[in-house]
Amino acid sequence: MNLKVLGSSSKGNCYLLESDTECLIIEAGVPFKDVKVAMDFNTAKIHGVLASHEHRDHSGYVKQYIDSGIRCYSSKQAWEGLGIDHYNAIHVTPKMYFEVGNFSIIALPVHHDVYNFAYVIKHKDCGSVLFCTDTDDFNYNLTGLNHIIIEANYDIDIIDDMAIYKDMDLSLRQRTLGSHMELGRLKEIIEDMDISNVRNIVLVHLSDSNSHSKKFRNELIGLTAKDVYIAEKNLVIDFNRTAF
């Protein structure tokens, strides 16, 4: 199983959990044609799409997937916000367990400025994967994770300097602080987790102006002694349960 990053920013988010025979798409923030190219047009192995919330950088192209006959999963609030009422738009409820092909999934509500889900995804090849983005906190006590895909949007020191020295819009600052993950808080969350079985930590949705990818990666490596990646377009990571 591999994780393929097709986008991880405010311009568009999309990730593929893909093996030779099956694929689960996480987020629909890039056009379906980009997914087709990334999969060498072997789209028959797609089991479904998970969307965290309604914002366009995460769900802006979801109708393309639905119209292509792919089942897409998100909250009722997300579908209402997107104006989509279709049998392939599946309503997911808080802490709901469901299966998408051979992937077993639990939806965990997390705080954002719209209704938002994190997902715990399990598969025999990759083990247990946490996907969590666009939230300022994560308050679930999870054990047995093998991979963590989590937002590291900004560093409070950088955003404060932006506000003081570069005349940052204060309303944007407040929105960021109340709806996205800060590096220090992320480190606290990771410290509280059982990461004994974790192979990979993938940092996603870094702000273009309020983050520093090298610093973020180095601090997480120092904290965890795990393989830490910054999600960038076209990055491919071995997501098997254990290294070969």
C-alpha positions as CSV (number, residue, x, y, z in Angstrom):
1,M,0.0,0.0,0.0
2,N,1.2,3.5,-0.9
3,L,0.1,7.0,0.1
4,K,0.2,9.3,-2.9
5,V,-0.2,13.0,-2.4
6,L,-2.0,14.8,-5.3
7,G,-2.4,18.1,-3.4
8,S,-2.0,19.4,0.2
9,S,-2.7,23.1,0.4
10,S,-5.4,25.7,0.2
11,K,-5.2,25.2,-3.6
12,G,-6.5,21.7,-3.3
13,N,-6.2,18.5,-1.2
14,C,-6.3,14.9,-2.3
15,Y,-4.5,11.7,-1.1
16,L,-4.7,8.2,-2.4
17,L,-4.3,5.0,-0.3
18,E,-3.4,2.7,-3.2
19,S,-2.3,-0.8,-3.8
20,D,-2.0,-2.8,-7.0
21,T,-5.7,-3.8,-6.7
22,E,-7.6,-1.2,-4.7
23,C,-7.6,2.5,-3.8
24,L,-9.3,4.8,-1.3
25,I,-9.3,8.5,-2.1
26,I,-9.2,11.0,0.8
27,E,-10.4,14.5,-0.1
28,A,-11.8,15.6,-3.5
29,G,-10.0,18.9,-3.8
30,V,-8.4,18.2,-7.2
31,P,-10.1,17.3,-10.5
32,F,-10.9,13.7,-11.1
33,K,-8.8,13.8,-14.3
34,D,-5.7,14.3,-12.1
35,V,-6.6,11.2,-10.1
36,K,-6.9,9.3,-13.4
37,V,-3.5,10.3,-14.5
38,A,-1.9,9.4,-11.1
39,M,-3.5,6.0,-11.2
40,D,-2.5,5.3,-14.8
41,F,-6.3,5.4,-15.6
42,N,-6.9,2.2,-13.6
43,T,-9.9,3.8,-11.8
44,A,-11.8,0.5,-11.6
45,K,-10.0,-0.2,-8.4
46,I,-11.3,2.9,-6.6
47,H,-13.6,1.9,-3.7
48,G,-14.7,5.4,-2.7
49,V,-13.9,8.9,-1.6
50,L,-13.8,10.3,2.0
51,A,-14.3,14.0,2.3
52,S,-13.6,15.8,5.6
53,H,-15.8,18.8,5.0
54,E,-17.4,21.1,2.5
55,H,-14.7,23.6,1.8
56,R,-13.7,23.7,-1.9
57,D,-10.0,22.9,-1.3
58,H,-11.2,19.6,0.1
59,S,-14.5,18.9,-1.7
60,G,-14.6,21.3,-4.7
61,Y,-14.5,18.5,-7.3
62,V,-16.6,15.9,-5.5
63,K,-19.4,16.1,-8.0
64,Q,-17.0,14.9,-10.7
65,Y,-16.3,11.7,-8.6
66,I,-20.0,11.2,-7.9
67,D,-21.0,11.6,-11.5
68,S,-18.3,9.0,-12.4
69,G,-20.2,6.5,-10.3
70,I,-17.9,6.6,-7.3
71,R,-19.4,6.6,-3.8
72,C,-18.4,9.6,-1.8
73,Y,-18.7,9.8,2.0
74,S,-19.1,12.8,4.2
75,S,-21.4,14.4,6.7
76,K,-25.0,15.5,6.0
77,Q,-23.9,19.1,6.7
78,A,-21.1,18.8,4.0
79,W,-23.5,17.6,1.4
80,E,-26.0,20.3,2.2
81,G,-23.3,22.9,2.1
82,L,-22.2,21.6,-1.3
83,G,-25.7,21.5,-2.5
84,I,-25.4,17.8,-3.4
85,D,-28.3,15.3,-3.2
86,H,-27.3,12.1,-4.9
87,Y,-27.4,8.4,-4.1
88,N,-23.6,8.3,-4.4
89,A,-23.3,11.0,-1.7
90,I,-23.3,8.9,1.4
91,H,-24.2,10.5,4.7
92,V,-21.7,9.7,7.5
93,T,-22.6,10.3,11.2
94,P,-20.4,10.9,14.2
95,K,-18.4,7.9,15.3
96,M,-20.0,5.8,12.6
97,Y,-18.2,2.6,11.6
98,F,-18.5,1.8,7.9
99,E,-16.7,-0.2,5.2
100,V,-15.5,1.0,1.8
101,G,-14.3,-2.0,-0.1
102,N,-11.7,-3.6,2.1
103,F,-11.2,-0.4,4.1
104,S,-12.8,-0.1,7.5
105,I,-13.4,3.4,8.7
106,I,-14.6,5.4,11.7
107,A,-15.6,9.0,11.4
108,L,-14.5,11.3,14.3
109,P,-16.0,14.8,14.5
110,V,-13.3,17.5,15.0
111,H,-13.6,21.3,15.4
112,H,-13.5,23.6,12.4
113,D,-15.5,26.6,11.2
114,V,-17.8,24.1,9.4
115,Y,-18.8,20.5,10.3
116,N,-15.7,18.4,9.9
117,F,-14.6,14.8,10.2
118,A,-11.2,13.1,10.9
119,Y,-11.1,9.5,9.9
120,V,-9.4,6.3,11.3
121,I,-8.9,4.0,8.3
122,K,-7.9,0.4,8.7
123,H,-6.8,-2.1,6.0
124,K,-4.9,-5.4,6.3
125,D,-2.0,-4.0,4.2
126,C,-1.5,-0.6,5.9
127,G,-2.9,-1.2,9.3
128,S,-4.5,1.7,11.1
129,V,-4.2,5.2,9.7
130,L,-5.4,8.5,11.2
131,F,-6.3,11.3,8.8
132,C,-7.0,14.6,10.5
133,T,-7.0,18.1,8.9
134,D,-8.5,21.5,9.2
135,T,-8.9,21.5,13.0
136,D,-7.3,23.3,15.9
137,D,-7.4,20.3,18.1
138,F,-7.7,16.5,18.4
139,N,-9.1,15.0,21.6
140,Y,-9.4,11.3,21.0
141,N,-7.2,8.7,22.8
142,L,-6.2,6.4,20.0
143,T,-4.0,3.3,20.2
144,G,-2.5,1.0,17.7
145,L,-1.9,3.5,14.9
146,N,0.5,2.6,12.2
147,H,0.5,5.9,10.3
148,I,-0.6,9.4,11.1
149,I,-1.6,12.0,8.4
150,I,-2.3,15.2,10.3
151,E,-2.4,18.9,9.7
152,A,0.5,21.2,10.7
153,N,-0.8,24.5,9.4
154,Y,1.1,27.2,11.2
155,D,3.6,28.2,13.8
156,I,2.3,30.8,16.3
157,D,5.6,32.7,16.3
158,I,5.5,33.1,12.5
159,I,1.8,34.2,12.5
160,D,2.5,36.7,15.3
161,D,5.4,38.1,13.4
162,M,3.2,38.4,10.3
163,A,0.5,40.2,12.3
164,I,3.1,42.7,13.8
165,Y,5.4,43.3,10.9
166,K,3.5,42.6,7.7
167,D,0.0,44.0,8.5
168,M,-1.7,40.6,8.5
169,D,-5.5,40.8,8.4
170,L,-6.5,40.3,12.0
171,S,-9.8,38.5,11.1
172,L,-7.8,36.0,9.1
173,R,-5.4,35.5,12.0
174,Q,-8.3,34.8,14.3
175,R,-9.9,32.4,11.9
176,T,-6.6,30.5,11.5
177,L,-6.1,30.3,15.2
178,G,-9.6,28.9,15.7
179,S,-9.8,26.4,12.9
180,H,-6.3,25.1,12.0
181,M,-3.6,23.1,13.7
182,E,-0.6,25.0,15.3
183,L,2.8,23.3,15.5
184,G,3.0,23.4,19.3
185,R,-0.5,22.0,19.8
186,L,0.3,19.2,17.3
187,K,3.4,18.3,19.3
188,E,1.3,18.0,22.5
189,I,-1.2,15.8,20.7
190,I,1.5,13.5,19.4
191,E,3.1,13.3,22.8
192,D,-0.2,12.2,24.3
193,M,-0.7,9.4,21.7
194,D,0.5,5.9,21.7
195,I,2.8,6.0,18.7
196,S,4.7,2.8,19.6
197,N,3.5,1.1,16.3
198,V,3.6,4.2,14.1
199,R,5.9,4.0,11.0
200,N,5.1,7.3,9.3
201,I,3.9,10.8,10.3
202,V,2.8,12.9,7.3
203,L,2.3,16.6,7.9
204,V,-0.4,18.1,5.6
205,H,-1.9,21.4,4.7
206,L,1.0,23.6,5.7
207,S,0.3,27.3,5.3
208,D,2.3,28.9,2.5
209,S,3.1,32.0,4.6
210,N,2.8,30.8,8.3
211,S,4.8,27.6,8.3
212,H,8.4,26.4,7.9
213,S,8.5,22.9,6.5
214,K,12.1,22.1,7.4
215,K,11.5,23.3,11.0
216,F,8.2,21.4,11.3
217,R,9.7,18.1,10.1
218,N,12.9,18.4,12.2
219,E,10.9,19.1,15.4
220,L,8.6,16.1,14.8
221,I,11.5,13.8,14.1
222,G,13.2,15.0,17.3
223,L,10.0,14.5,19.3
224,T,9.0,11.0,17.9
225,A,12.1,9.4,16.2
226,K,9.7,8.4,13.4
227,D,9.8,8.8,9.6
228,V,8.3,12.3,9.1
229,Y,7.2,13.7,5.7
230,I,5.9,17.0,4.5
231,A,3.0,16.3,2.1
232,E,3.9,17.8,-1.3
233,K,2.3,17.1,-4.7
234,N,3.5,13.8,-6.2
235,L,5.0,12.5,-3.0
236,V,4.7,8.7,-2.7
237,I,5.2,7.0,0.7
238,D,5.3,3.3,1.5
239,F,2.3,2.8,3.7
240,N,2.5,-0.9,4.4
241,R,2.0,-1.9,8.1
242,T,5.6,-2.8,8.5
243,A,8.7,-2.1,6.5
244,F,9.9,-4.8,4.2
